[in-house]
Amino acid sequence: MKAIISDIHSNLEALQAVLEDIKKQNVDEIYCLGDVVGYGPNPRECIDLVMKCKMVLLGNHDQGAMFDPEGFNKPAEQAIFWTREQLESPGESRQTRERRWEFLAERPRSYRENGMLFVHGSARNPLNEYVFPEDIYNQRKMERIFALVEKYCFQGHTHVPGIFTEQLPEDLYQFTSPEEIDYVHQLDERKTLCNVGSVGQPRDGDWRACYILLEGATLRYRRVEYDIETTIKKIYAIPELENFLGDRLRDGR
């Protein structure tokens, strides 16, 4: 069994709660689809924890911490600059700092395994392209993305969990949320895109951390409660992180 996590965004409390939940699920391997850092108050601790995963991809916020962030709004940009300062903290050994930077620098943008593609964004743009539920009405976009998928693609970035399926020969596309499928989906012969959802900053109106379990052809969404108020207080206490980055956690937005 695999656990697939994504978009932790330096939310240590959410990540710890998810890892505890994973321990109870008889999981063999953990895959992370990127954005370990950004927005939240604990980038160093979150990087240290995901280093234990079997596979970790590069997210756009992870890249932004290493280079100048492109296309970020002001709060996200400020958070990335603050994150960079934390990773350069003189309070830790040079060896520890270098280990984290090297880990981020070595992250791949995509990973393939047994007909499955893992990306942060999309099959077309592994780092930066969003695939939103409403994109099922953008036939040109969906055709181009699905054409690059051999069978199944697992992706993060949107923070909105759900399943996209290709409906042939009608050339239509369907999106179903975890609630609509009772949190379980059976992979079949159809090409499928899976939005994994976000551990540290869900945006589907549900504040709980989200990840998936994959066992054979069975995909299960998990929602995990965590100590959200502790995370919010940490954000409030850091001037470089705008308060709304904490407030939005309560609303799952």
Order of alpha helices (4+ residues) and beta strands (2+ residues): beta-alpha-beta-alpha-beta-alpha-alpha-alpha-beta-beta-alpha-beta-beta-beta-beta-beta-beta-beta-alpha-alpha
